């Protein structure tokens, strides 16, 4: 694909994402016509409609866009790093660590749930990296996957145990684990979006080393690449991105698994191009899923993770069928 065609592709996808964001602003229990959305947001005077749009829906839409892009970007990096089409942003313990951090924060009433979830996610992945590299020679993809499976299982069991022993907080914990944007605020967007943005920029800057690592460690070393160093940098950037996304929205599955596969069909496997296209697909998928979560059973809201699973599961099966055809 030429640079001109790729630029057109990005502009087209960006326009679709913008339209989806505008549509998402109109979805909810309060009926606000799409034609009046812009005028309401730009009007200086206070009104109920402006409060709904500016304080409730707009940060929610922007956070969904940010989280969707972050999960898709991290999923792309992990699939390339582990050479595993089933890898997602949670493959080495980011989600289980965030769940443990959030659970502890809820039970101790610390009042800093996103921060606790962020630290828990980083801590779990850090433990996985230490265990994966304990045999010497640095952490290989296989050792990281095996350590990730073990740590995720243990930490997930701890979360379940804490939920059983503290059943009075079961509903709050379970609601967070399902993921969603019902409590999204400008404050959450303010500390979540910069971290996701930093992680995605780092992943894009590391796209060429990621391409080289996909050729195998020996080939990457022959090209003068520090395999251990760049692998650590990619894991760190992807973990920061995932941790920030999960800390602000809970655990939302399938976005980081499906979006890279969909992007690969039209952008190819070169990560410098695959990453931005995947991020746009992830943002679009999560925006539409959040709109469906609000609108399908209004005024009741469906957890976003249920919608992404119902949509992402069949779509992923379709992609697998298409690849094997």
C-alpha positions in Angstrom: 0.0 0.0 0.0 1.4 3.4 -1.0 1.7 6.2 1.5 -1.1 8.1 -0.2 -3.5 5.2 0.0 -2.5 4.7 3.6 -3.1 8.3 4.4 -6.5 8.1 2.8 -7.3 5.0 4.8 -6.4 6.7 8.1 -8.5 9.8 7.2 -11.4 7.6 6.2 -11.2 5.6 9.4 -10.8 8.7 11.5 -13.9 10.2 9.9 -15.9 7.0 10.7 -14.7 7.2 14.3 -15.7 10.9 14.5 -19.1 10.1 13.2 -19.5 7.2 15.7 -18.4 9.6 18.5 -21.0 12.1 17.4 -23.7 9.4 17.3 -22.7 8.1 20.7 -23.4 11.6 22.2 -27.0 11.3 21.2 -27.6 7.9 22.9 -29.0 7.7 26.3 -32.2 7.9 28.4 -32.4 11.6 27.8 -33.5 12.3 24.2 -31.2 14.9 22.7 -31.5 15.4 18.9 -28.3 14.9 16.9 -28.8 18.2 15.1 -28.7 20.2 18.3 -25.7 18.5 19.9 -23.1 21.0 18.7 -25.2 24.1 19.5 -25.9 22.8 23.0 -22.2 22.1 23.7 -21.2 25.5 22.4 -23.9 27.5 24.1 -22.7 29.6 27.0 -25.7 29.4 29.3 -26.3 26.6 31.7 -29.0 24.0 30.8 -29.9 20.5 31.7 -29.2 19.3 28.2 -25.7 20.9 28.2 -25.0 19.3 31.6 -25.9 15.9 30.3 -23.8 16.3 27.2 -20.8 18.1 28.6 -20.5 16.5 32.0 -21.8 13.0 31.4 -21.7 11.9 27.8 -18.7 13.8 26.4 -16.1 12.5 28.9 -17.7 9.0 28.5 -17.3 9.1 24.7 -13.8 10.4 24.9 -12.8 7.8 27.5 -14.3 5.0 25.4 -12.4 6.2 22.4 -9.2 6.4 24.4 -9.6 3.0 26.1 -10.5 1.3 22.8 -7.4 2.7 21.1 -5.2 1.7 24.0 -6.4 -1.9 24.2 -6.2 -2.4 20.5 -2.6 -0.9 20.4 -1.5 -3.1 23.3 -3.1 -6.2 21.7 -1.3 -5.5 18.4 2.1 -5.2 20.2 1.5 -8.4 22.2 0.4 -10.4 19.2 3.5 -9.3 17.3 5.9 -9.8 20.2 4.6 -13.3 21.1 3.9 -14.3 17.5 0.5 -15.5 18.9 -2.8 -14.5 17.1 -4.7 -15.2 20.4 -2.6 -12.8 22.5 -4.5 -9.9 23.9 -3.6 -7.0 26.3 -4.3 -9.2 29.3 -2.1 -12.2 28.3 0.6 -11.6 30.9 -1.5 -10.6 34.0 -2.5 -7.0 33.5 -6.2 -7.6 34.0 -5.8 -9.9 37.0 -3.4 -7.5 38.7 -5.7 -4.6 38.1 -8.6 -6.6 39.5 -6.7 -7.3 42.7 -5.7 -3.7 43.1 -9.3 -2.5 42.6 -10.6 -5.2 44.9 -8.2 -4.2 47.7 -9.1 -0.5 47.2 -12.8 -1.2 47.4 -12.5 -3.4 50.5 -10.2 -0.9 52.3 -12.2 2.1 51.1 -9.0 3.8 49.9 -10.9 6.1 47.6 -8.2 5.7 44.9 -9.6 2.8 42.9 -8.1 3.7 39.4 -4.7 4.3 41.0 -4.8 1.0 42.9 -5.9 -0.8 39.7 -3.0 0.8 37.8 -0.4 -0.2 40.4 -1.9 -3.7 40.6 -1.6 -4.1 36.8 2.0 -2.9 36.7 2.9 -5.0 39.7 1.4 -8.2 38.2 3.2 -7.8 34.9 6.4 -6.9 36.7 6.2 -10.1 38.6 5.5 -12.0 35.4 8.6 -10.5 33.8 10.8 -11.3 36.8 9.6 -14.9 36.9 9.8 -15.2 33.1 13.5 -14.1 33.1 14.5 -16.0 36.3 16.2 -18.7 34.2 18.8 -16.4 32.8 19.2 -15.0 29.3 16.3 -12.6 29.6 12.5 -13.3 29.4 11.6 -15.2 26.3 8.1 -14.9 24.8 7.3 -18.5 25.9 8.5 -18.0 29.4 6.4 -14.8 29.7 3.3 -16.5 28.5 3.7 -19.4 30.9 4.5 -17.1 33.8 1.6 -14.9 32.8 -0.8 -17.8 32.9 0.4 -18.9 36.4 0.3 -15.4 37.9 -3.1 -14.7 36.4 -4.5 -17.9 37.9 -3.1 -17.2 41.3 -4.1 -13.5 41.4 -7.5 -14.3 40.0 -8.0 -16.9 42.8 -7.0 -14.2 45.4 -9.6 -11.9 44.0 -12.3 -14.6 44.2 -11.3 -15.4 47.7 -11.6 -11.7 48.8 -15.0 -11.5 47.1 -16.2 -14.6 49.0 -14.9 -13.3 52.3 -16.4 -9.9 51.8 -19.8 -10.6 50.2 -21.1 -7.2 51.3 -18.9 -5.6 48.7 -19.5 -8.3 46.1 -21.8 -6.1 43.9 -19.3 -3.2 43.7 -16.4 -5.4 42.9 -18.3 -7.5 40.3 -19.6 -4.3 38.7 -16.1 -3.0 38.3 -14.9 -6.3 36.9 -17.5 -6.2 34.2 -16.1 -2.9 32.9 -17.8 0.1 31.6 -18.0 3.9 31.4 -21.0 4.7 33.5 -18.9 6.6 36.1 -16.6 8.3 33.5 -15.7 11.8 34.5 -13.3 14.5 33.2 -11.0 13.6 36.1 -10.7 10.0 35.0 -10.1 11.1 31.4 -7.5 13.6 32.6 -5.2 10.9 34.2 -6.1 8.0 32.0 -5.8 9.5 28.5 -2.2 10.9 28.9 -0.9 7.5 30.1 -2.6 5.7 27.2 -1.3 8.3 24.8 2.3 7.9 26.1 2.1 4.1 25.9 0.8 4.2 22.3 3.4 6.7 21.2 6.1 4.5 22.7 4.7 1.5 20.9 4.7 3.3 17.6 8.3 4.4 18.1 9.1 0.7 18.8 7.3 -0.6 15.7 10.4 -1.3 13.7 12.1 -3.3 16.5 8.8 -5.1 16.9 8.9 -6.0 13.2 12.5 -7.3 13.7 11.6 -9.4 16.7 8.8 -11.0 14.8 11.5 -12.5 12.5 13.1 -14.4 15.5 15.7 -13.6 18.1 18.6 -14.8 15.9 17.6 -12.6 13.0 16.9 -9.6 15.2 20.4 -10.0 16.8 22.0 -10.3 13.4 20.5 -6.9 12.6 22.2 -5.3 15.6 19.1 -5.3 17.8 19.3 -5.7 21.5 16.6 -8.4 21.8 16.4 -8.3 25.6 16.3 -4.6 25.8 13.7 -4.0 23.1 11.5 -6.8 24.3 11.5 -5.2 27.8 10.7 -1.8 26.3 7.8 -3.2 24.2 6.3 -5.1 27.2 6.7 -1.9 29.4 5.0 0.3 26.8 2.2 -2.2 26.2 1.7 -2.7 30.0 1.5 1.1 30.7 -1.1 1.4 28.0 -3.1 -1.6 29.2 -2.9 -0.6 32.9 -4.1 2.9 32.2 -7.0 1.6 30.1 -8.1 -1.0 32.6 -7.7 1.4 35.6 -10.2 3.8 34.1 -12.7 1.4 32.6 -12.4 -2.0 34.2 -11.8 -5.2 32.3 -13.2 -5.1 28.8 -12.4 -8.1 26.7 -12.1 -8.8 23.0 -11.3 -5.3 21.8 -7.5 -5.9 22.0 -8.0 -9.3 20.4 -10.3 -8.5 17.5 -9.2 -5.0 16.5 -5.6 -6.0 15.5 -6.9 -8.9 13.3 -9.4 -6.6 11.6 -6.7 -4.0 11.0 -4.3 -6.6 9.6 -6.7 -7.4 6.8 -6.5 -4.0 5.3 -3.1 -2.6 6.7 -0.9 -5.6 6.4 1.6 -6.7 9.1 4.0 -3.8 9.2 3.6 -2.5 12.7 4.2 1.2 11.9 1.0 1.1 9.9 -0.8 -1.7 11.7 -0.7 0.1 15.1 -2.6 3.3 14.1 -5.2 1.4 12.0 -5.7 -1.0 14.9 -6.1 1.8 17.4 -8.8 3.4 15.1 -10.6 0.0 14.9 -10.4 -0.4 18.6 -11.8 3.0 19.3 -14.6 2.5 16.8 -15.5 -0.9 18.3 -15.7 0.3 21.8 -17.6 3.5 20.9 -20.3 1.4 19.2 -20.3 -1.1 22.0 -20.8 1.6 24.7 -23.6 3.2 22.6 -25.3 -0.2 22.4 -24.8 -0.8 26.2 -26.6 2.5 26.9 -29.3 2.2 24.2 -30.4 -1.4 23.9 -32.1 -1.7 27.3 -32.5 2.0 28.2 -32.9 3.3 30.9 -31.1 0.2 32.2 -27.4 -0.1 31.1 -25.8 -3.3 29.9 -22.1 -3.8 31.0 -19.9 -2.9 28.0 -17.9 -6.1 28.3 -21.0 -8.2 27.7 -21.6 -6.3 24.4 -18.0 -6.6 23.3 -18.0 -10.3 24.0 -21.3 -10.9 22.1 -20.1 -8.9 19.1 -16.4 -9.7 19.3 -16.8 -13.5 19.7 -18.7 -14.1 16.4 -16.6 -11.5 14.6 -13.4 -13.3 15.7 -14.7 -16.6 14.6 -15.5 -15.0 11.2 -12.0 -13.7 11.0 -10.6 -17.2 11.8 -12.8 -18.8 9.2 -11.7 -16.2 6.6 -8.0 -16.8 7.4 -8.3 -20.5 7.1 -10.3 -20.4 3.9 
